[in-house]
Amino acid sequence: MKTRIMKAVLPWLSSPDDSARSRFAPITDISSVEGIPEEALKGLVEVTDNFSFKANEYYLDLVNWEDPEDPIRRLIVPNPAELDGWGDYDASDEASNTRIQGLQHKYPETALFLVTDNCTGFCRYCFRKRLFLAQADEVTRNYSAVYTYIAEHTEIDDVILSGGDPLSMSTRRLGAILKNLAAISHVKTVRIGSKTPAYNPMRLGGDLELQKILSDFTAHSGKTLYLIAHFDHPRELTDIALEELAMYRDCGLVILNQCPILRGINDDDATLRELYNKLHAAGVAPYYAFQGRPVRGNEQYMVPITEAYRIFHNAVRDLCGLAKRARYVMSHSSGKIEILGVDEKRIYMRYHRAKDPKNRERFMIFNRDDSACWLDSLIPAQEDQTRCEYGNMGSVGQRVSRSI
């Protein structure tokens, strides 16, 4: 472990003019970004007055500025369509799962800890963009109350660190969070949800203290530490990003990847297949492929369920077993719902995780609607009413397994 990490760290530390470090410095003024035509800047400044812009030179260099529909550009550069007023800031009703400020507890075993309202870069399709509005107050600075809640709820054995991006925090603060969670005996796994490995793949390589904190946690806490990375497009998996992922593994983390299926970014099976193959080759297991949430200003990124299912199914169909472990799911207010299949008349789903215990593993059938992008737009089929109310698939389940 030490040899690989030091090889990556030394060029960073020895840079005499800090040129390497400056490539990852935050850029928050959209008008300073080269490659955007001057006539387009006025409209984009209006967008960033509502939804902030944040990137860095390294990530912006991945954009093909000659292509106005470039997927990396769509991912990071503001678009006037964000101001169309479409959608809901809290499309999955996370407010209803908030037990104390900064702590969501939707499923018995898992707690979601909003540790920060900052990110290394701002994805334009962010499903929690409400956290970055001036009036937002969901993230807590009173971490001790969160630790007390987790300690008192012994059913919680899994804690997700999210936000915002935990790896955008100072090393000291992140280290303190991990130390406090390590002291809670019934917590067995901790997940760090982060897009920093894509936005700043020198975060770990440039920080010996963080390397030690992560290595000590995985070696001595008795708990498993996961990095839930967020690569949306294969071009984000640069050589330096792959090296950074290898260093996280050397520190003892288990790495998974999740991403939504997004219009103009990864909404074709060839792109998604390439992403999954590259992740698999890097030792990163594809985890969830999400149906995009109907969040304010995100209509431009939405892909209908039936189309997204086809993209996902075709992308994973011919991958090896290790590379095709992802599930195509929807993070609905009622739970995490897996989209199992689509045929000529129906859409088939099952609760992967359910907020209401009565819905646990419930199998559902809906009339096919090729325009529907969210569960609430679908009409239940008659079979769902008569055969599948609480997970009993019966003959309908046998028919579905043949159709997909």
ZAROLO-907922 format. One line per 3 residues: number of its first residue (from 1); their letters; for each residue x, z, y of C-alpha. Coordinates in Angstrom, 3 decimals. Last residue first. Layout:
NUM = a = X,Z,Y ~ ...;
***
This chain:
404 = isr = -37.724,-19.592,-10.423 ~ -41.006,-20.640,-11.977 ~ -40.325,-19.145,-15.416;
401 = svr = -39.734,-15.627,-14.083 ~ -42.857,-15.979,-11.985 ~ -45.058,-16.722,-14.993;
398 = qgv = -43.784,-13.640,-16.829 ~ -44.440,-11.511,-13.758 ~ -48.020,-12.777,-13.601;
395 = sgm = -48.521,-11.869,-17.260 ~ -47.919,-8.187,-16.491 ~ -46.024,-7.332,-13.318;
392 = ngy = -47.040,-3.677,-13.148 ~ -45.198,-2.608,-9.988 ~ -47.894,-0.701,-8.191;
389 = ecr = -50.578,-3.191,-7.158 ~ -49.526,-6.059,-9.368 ~ -52.470,-7.329,-11.354;
386 = tqd = -55.686,-7.629,-9.355 ~ -54.744,-7.581,-5.680 ~ -51.434,-9.355,-6.084;
383 = eqa = -53.057,-12.028,-8.236 ~ -55.522,-12.792,-5.437 ~ -52.726,-13.810,-3.126;
380 = pil = -51.703,-11.609,-0.219 ~ -51.626,-13.390,3.167 ~ -48.223,-13.572,4.886;
377 = sdl = -47.550,-13.146,8.614 ~ -46.772,-9.412,8.333 ~ -44.031,-10.137,5.805;
374 = wca = -41.916,-12.074,8.295 ~ -40.802,-15.662,8.935 ~ -43.983,-17.477,7.978;
371 = sdd = -44.044,-21.228,8.689 ~ -43.872,-22.426,5.083 ~ -46.792,-20.238,4.054;
368 = rnf = -47.159,-19.737,0.299 ~ -49.926,-17.333,-0.581 ~ -48.465,-13.962,-1.331;
365 = imf = -47.575,-12.101,-4.519 ~ -46.242,-8.546,-4.580 ~ -44.374,-6.411,-7.132;
362 = rer = -44.108,-2.711,-6.301 ~ -40.682,-1.347,-7.170 ~ -41.530,1.910,-5.319;
359 = nkp = -44.685,1.294,-3.298 ~ -46.277,4.658,-4.064 ~ -43.042,6.328,-2.971;
356 = dka = -43.749,5.183,0.614 ~ -40.536,4.126,2.362 ~ -39.782,1.685,-0.431;
353 = rhy = -36.433,0.311,-1.586 ~ -36.119,-2.954,-3.545 ~ -39.839,-3.529,-3.056;
350 = rmy = -40.697,-6.729,-4.882 ~ -41.517,-10.235,-3.694 ~ -43.030,-13.484,-4.918;
347 = irk = -44.136,-16.341,-2.638 ~ -46.935,-18.549,-3.964 ~ -48.419,-22.030,-4.116;
344 = edv = -45.710,-24.568,-4.970 ~ -43.222,-21.948,-6.131 ~ -41.125,-19.339,-4.359;
341 = gli = -39.022,-16.574,-5.821 ~ -37.684,-13.055,-5.727 ~ -37.713,-12.116,-2.043;
338 = eik = -36.474,-8.516,-2.145 ~ -38.218,-6.049,0.140 ~ -36.377,-3.191,1.856;
335 = gss = -39.019,-0.765,3.027 ~ -42.280,-0.325,4.909 ~ -40.805,-1.186,8.327;
332 = hsm = -39.380,-4.348,6.796 ~ -35.724,-4.983,6.084 ~ -36.194,-8.291,4.235;
329 = vyr = -34.050,-9.144,1.248 ~ -32.085,-11.911,-0.469 ~ -29.868,-10.131,-2.971;
326 = ark = -26.144,-10.765,-3.263 ~ -24.442,-10.539,-6.659 ~ -23.625,-14.239,-6.789;
323 = alg = -19.831,-14.090,-6.433 ~ -19.234,-11.857,-9.459 ~ -21.511,-13.984,-11.645;
320 = cld = -19.759,-17.242,-10.866 ~ -21.431,-19.423,-8.283 ~ -23.678,-22.325,-9.315;
317 = rva = -27.035,-20.988,-8.150 ~ -25.719,-18.860,-5.267 ~ -26.109,-21.372,-2.441;
314 = nhf = -29.159,-23.118,-3.903 ~ -31.079,-19.841,-4.131 ~ -30.026,-18.728,-0.647;
311 = iry = -30.958,-22.003,1.039 ~ -34.244,-22.245,-0.882 ~ -35.100,-18.638,-0.017;
308 = aet = -34.303,-19.280,3.631 ~ -36.674,-22.251,3.648 ~ -39.496,-20.267,2.055;
305 = ipv = -38.943,-17.304,4.353 ~ -38.921,-19.318,7.576 ~ -35.562,-19.341,9.448;
302 = myq = -35.329,-17.444,12.740 ~ -32.279,-17.830,14.987 ~ -34.011,-19.405,18.012;
299 = eng = -36.762,-16.773,17.786 ~ -34.222,-14.054,18.530 ~ -35.212,-13.078,22.083;
296 = rvp = -36.806,-9.773,21.095 ~ -36.349,-9.119,17.374 ~ -38.282,-10.855,14.593;
293 = rgq = -35.774,-9.788,11.908 ~ -33.755,-12.456,10.137 ~ -34.213,-12.423,6.347;
290 = fay = -31.136,-10.698,5.110 ~ -28.536,-11.778,2.573 ~ -27.407,-8.462,1.100;
287 = ypa = -24.217,-7.656,-0.834 ~ -21.586,-10.372,-1.294 ~ -18.644,-8.574,-2.955;
284 = vga = -15.319,-8.679,-1.121 ~ -12.251,-9.239,-3.314 ~ -10.878,-11.984,-1.082;
281 = ahl = -11.836,-14.685,-3.613 ~ -15.390,-13.294,-3.607 ~ -15.558,-13.441,0.172;
278 = kny = -14.332,-17.024,0.199 ~ -16.852,-18.029,-2.473 ~ -19.694,-16.268,-0.656;
275 = ler = -18.884,-17.995,2.639 ~ -18.519,-21.384,0.969 ~ -21.896,-20.947,-0.725;
272 = lta = -23.505,-19.959,2.587 ~ -22.081,-23.044,4.286 ~ -23.104,-25.401,1.467;
269 = ddd = -26.579,-23.828,1.211 ~ -27.526,-24.493,4.792 ~ -28.732,-21.993,7.364;
266 = nig = -25.361,-20.388,8.097 ~ -25.073,-20.549,11.886 ~ -27.653,-22.963,13.295;
263 = rli = -30.619,-20.884,12.231 ~ -29.476,-17.569,10.783 ~ -29.578,-16.164,7.256;
260 = pcq = -28.687,-12.529,7.817 ~ -25.368,-10.988,6.810 ~ -23.948,-8.511,4.329;
257 = nli = -20.458,-8.040,2.964 ~ -19.032,-5.449,0.573 ~ -15.690,-3.660,0.604;
254 = vlg = -14.697,-0.611,-1.454 ~ -12.209,1.386,0.579 ~ -8.988,2.790,-0.885;
251 = cdr = -6.570,2.278,2.010 ~ -5.174,-0.729,0.145 ~ -8.688,-2.189,0.174;
248 = yma = -8.780,-1.848,3.952 ~ -5.379,-3.546,4.015 ~ -6.685,-6.488,1.992;
245 = lee = -9.530,-6.882,4.494 ~ -6.958,-7.060,7.288 ~ -5.049,-9.787,5.458;
242 = lai = -8.267,-11.785,5.055 ~ -8.997,-11.426,8.771 ~ -5.460,-12.601,9.603;
239 = dtl = -5.870,-15.687,7.435 ~ -9.236,-16.454,9.025 ~ -12.534,-15.525,7.396;
236 = erp = -14.628,-16.128,10.525 ~ -14.710,-19.822,9.647 ~ -16.755,-18.934,6.542;
233 = hdf = -19.769,-17.888,8.655 ~ -21.734,-14.653,8.958 ~ -19.047,-12.096,8.112;
230 = hai = -20.365,-8.553,8.407 ~ -18.376,-5.953,6.522 ~ -19.905,-2.972,4.755;
227 = lyl = -16.770,-0.883,4.323 ~ -17.406,1.710,1.648 ~ -15.837,5.136,1.227;
224 = tkg = -16.278,6.890,-2.122 ~ -16.154,10.678,-2.118 ~ -13.793,13.171,-3.729;
221 = sha = -12.352,13.891,-0.287 ~ -8.681,13.541,-1.294 ~ -7.660,9.931,-1.902;
218 = tfd = -10.478,8.077,-0.124 ~ -10.378,10.375,2.880 ~ -6.574,10.498,3.035;
215 = sli = -6.346,6.696,2.959 ~ -8.969,6.312,5.699 ~ -7.322,8.846,7.991;
212 = kql = -3.816,7.502,7.282 ~ -4.784,3.913,8.070 ~ -6.533,5.093,11.219;
209 = eld = -3.350,6.822,12.366 ~ -1.255,3.730,11.636 ~ -3.413,1.638,13.975;
206 = ggl = -2.551,-2.019,14.567 ~ -3.344,-3.226,11.069 ~ -6.652,-1.379,11.115;
203 = rmp = -8.104,-2.903,14.269 ~ -6.036,-6.086,13.868 ~ -8.885,-8.183,12.477;
200 = nya = -10.843,-7.816,15.722 ~ -14.140,-9.714,15.710 ~ -14.449,-10.442,11.985;
197 = ptk = -13.042,-7.134,10.686 ~ -14.948,-5.476,13.583 ~ -18.325,-6.525,12.186;
194 = sgi = -18.921,-3.022,10.861 ~ -21.119,-0.820,8.696 ~ -19.043,2.126,7.511;
191 = rvt = -20.593,3.550,4.344 ~ -20.088,7.087,3.062 ~ -20.691,8.071,-0.553;
188 = kvh = -21.009,11.385,-2.398 ~ -22.630,13.682,0.156 ~ -23.687,16.787,-1.795;
185 = sia = -20.486,18.663,-0.896 ~ -20.658,18.374,2.881 ~ -17.039,18.922,4.035;
182 = aln = -16.167,15.230,3.688 ~ -18.923,14.475,6.188 ~ -17.178,16.620,8.789;
179 = kli = -13.800,14.987,8.176 ~ -15.331,11.486,8.299 ~ -16.916,12.225,11.681;
176 = agl = -13.672,13.716,13.028 ~ -11.723,10.615,11.951 ~ -14.185,8.367,13.737;
173 = rrt = -13.766,10.395,16.923 ~ -9.961,10.399,16.757 ~ -9.726,6.706,15.883;
170 = sms = -11.691,5.844,19.004 ~ -14.933,4.047,18.329 ~ -15.229,0.275,17.887;
167 = lpd = -14.853,0.817,14.136 ~ -18.196,2.648,14.091 ~ -20.019,-0.460,15.382;
164 = ggs = -23.201,-0.051,17.354 ~ -24.762,1.828,15.614 ~ -23.789,2.483,12.038;
161 = liv = -22.309,5.099,9.758 ~ -24.364,5.093,6.555 ~ -24.536,8.368,4.626;
158 = ddi = -25.266,8.590,0.889 ~ -25.929,11.795,-1.077 ~ -28.936,13.023,0.885;
155 = eth = -31.187,15.083,-1.406 ~ -29.382,18.197,-0.149 ~ -31.136,18.036,3.178;
152 = eai = -29.691,21.077,5.001 ~ -26.178,19.622,5.148 ~ -27.487,16.309,6.470;
149 = yty = -29.477,18.033,9.218 ~ -26.550,20.279,10.157 ~ -24.167,17.312,10.342;
146 = vas = -26.636,15.521,12.621 ~ -26.970,18.532,14.906 ~ -23.170,18.768,15.083;
143 = ynr = -22.945,15.159,16.232 ~ -24.459,15.964,19.605 ~ -23.410,12.739,21.360;
140 = tve = -26.543,11.086,20.066 ~ -27.453,7.411,19.893 ~ -31.139,6.689,20.501;
137 = daq = -31.050,6.957,24.300 ~ -31.517,3.406,25.589 ~ -32.516,3.028,29.258;
134 = alf = -29.619,0.745,30.221 ~ -30.107,-1.566,27.256 ~ -27.368,-1.647,24.611;
131 = lrk = -29.292,0.226,21.939 ~ -32.212,-2.216,22.277 ~ -29.894,-4.906,20.944;
128 = rfc = -30.485,-3.390,17.525 ~ -31.319,-6.593,15.613 ~ -28.344,-8.401,17.134;
125 = yrc = -28.905,-12.186,17.324 ~ -26.403,-12.715,20.156 ~ -23.730,-10.778,18.305;
122 = fgt = -21.940,-8.495,20.771 ~ -18.260,-7.895,20.091 ~ -16.211,-4.781,19.288;
119 = cnd = -19.436,-2.790,19.510 ~ -20.719,0.203,21.479 ~ -23.845,2.308,21.111;
116 = tvl = -22.103,4.755,18.813 ~ -22.554,7.058,15.805 ~ -26.028,6.027,14.719;
113 = fla = -26.145,7.914,11.400 ~ -28.349,6.395,8.694 ~ -29.241,8.878,5.956;
110 = tep = -29.745,7.856,2.333 ~ -31.032,9.722,-0.731 ~ -34.620,10.307,0.400;
107 = ykh = -35.223,6.876,1.994 ~ -36.071,6.488,5.682 ~ -33.878,9.161,7.250;
104 = qlg = -32.641,8.000,10.662 ~ -30.219,10.162,12.638 ~ -29.020,9.575,16.216;
101 = qir = -31.593,11.837,17.861 ~ -33.363,13.836,15.194 ~ -35.683,12.677,12.426;
98 = tns = -35.731,8.988,13.329 ~ -37.603,7.042,10.656 ~ -40.568,6.091,12.854;
95 = aed = -38.185,4.842,15.542 ~ -36.717,2.389,13.028 ~ -39.881,0.338,13.360;
92 = sad = -38.402,-2.718,11.613 ~ -38.950,-5.021,14.608 ~ -37.621,-2.502,17.113;
89 = ydg = -37.029,-4.685,20.189 ~ -40.033,-6.811,19.276 ~ -40.263,-10.590,19.343;
86 = wgd = -40.523,-13.416,21.863 ~ -39.844,-12.669,25.541 ~ -38.158,-16.041,26.133;
83 = lea = -35.041,-14.451,27.663 ~ -32.808,-15.028,24.628 ~ -33.598,-18.746,24.914;
80 = pnp = -31.162,-18.854,27.866 ~ -28.283,-18.693,25.340 ~ -25.386,-16.258,25.308;
77 = vil = -22.149,-17.143,23.463 ~ -21.240,-15.138,20.322 ~ -23.160,-16.466,17.295;
74 = rri = -24.226,-19.793,18.715 ~ -20.601,-20.508,19.639 ~ -19.499,-19.603,16.129;
71 = pde = -22.095,-22.031,14.751 ~ -21.067,-24.966,17.017 ~ -24.230,-26.473,18.469;
68 = pde = -22.645,-27.476,21.809 ~ -19.732,-29.048,19.870 ~ -16.705,-29.797,22.061;
65 = wnv = -16.127,-26.063,22.472 ~ -15.304,-25.644,18.789 ~ -15.322,-21.846,18.780;
62 = ldl = -12.709,-19.949,16.755 ~ -10.635,-19.395,19.908 ~ -13.523,-17.287,21.219;
59 = yye = -12.788,-14.785,18.454 ~ -9.125,-14.291,19.335 ~ -9.766,-14.316,23.084;
56 = nak = -12.246,-11.471,22.905 ~ -16.024,-11.027,22.927 ~ -18.679,-9.062,24.788;
53 = fsf = -21.816,-10.257,26.566 ~ -24.585,-7.896,27.616 ~ -28.276,-8.590,27.157;
50 = ndt = -30.298,-8.414,30.388 ~ -27.757,-9.291,33.089 ~ -26.031,-11.267,30.343;
47 = vev = -28.964,-13.691,30.238 ~ -28.895,-14.249,34.001 ~ -25.160,-14.920,33.771;
44 = lgk = -25.951,-17.533,31.135 ~ -28.284,-19.431,33.445 ~ -25.646,-19.574,36.174;
41 = lae = -22.896,-20.524,33.718 ~ -24.418,-23.789,32.512 ~ -23.391,-25.860,35.550;
38 = epi = -19.845,-24.544,35.223 ~ -19.480,-25.953,31.724 ~ -18.464,-23.297,29.165;
35 = gev = -15.056,-24.029,27.645 ~ -13.133,-21.279,29.399 ~ -14.817,-17.914,29.413;
32 = ssi = -14.353,-16.106,32.727 ~ -17.971,-16.656,33.782 ~ -19.144,-14.702,30.715;
29 = dti = -17.558,-11.520,32.035 ~ -17.269,-8.997,29.191 ~ -13.969,-9.967,27.578;
26 = paf = -12.593,-7.203,25.369 ~ -8.860,-7.175,24.548 ~ -8.158,-8.699,21.131;
23 = rsr = -5.827,-11.479,22.293 ~ -4.209,-8.952,24.634 ~ -2.698,-7.056,21.694;
20 = asd = -0.699,-10.058,20.553 ~ 0.550,-10.746,24.076 ~ 1.650,-7.124,24.520;
17 = dps = 4.723,-8.404,26.330 ~ 7.414,-7.001,24.029 ~ 5.412,-7.347,20.783;
14 = slw = 7.084,-4.817,18.467 ~ 3.982,-2.836,17.582 ~ 1.883,-5.870,16.645;
11 = plv = 4.646,-7.603,14.722 ~ 5.304,-4.319,12.836 ~ 1.740,-3.562,11.757;
8 = akm = 1.133,-6.346,9.243 ~ 4.366,-5.812,7.365 ~ 3.811,-2.069,7.572;
5 = irt = 0.420,-2.333,5.873 ~ 1.662,-4.479,2.994 ~ 4.632,-2.235,2.239;
2 = km = 2.664,1.016,2.521 ~ 0.000,0.000,0.000;
***
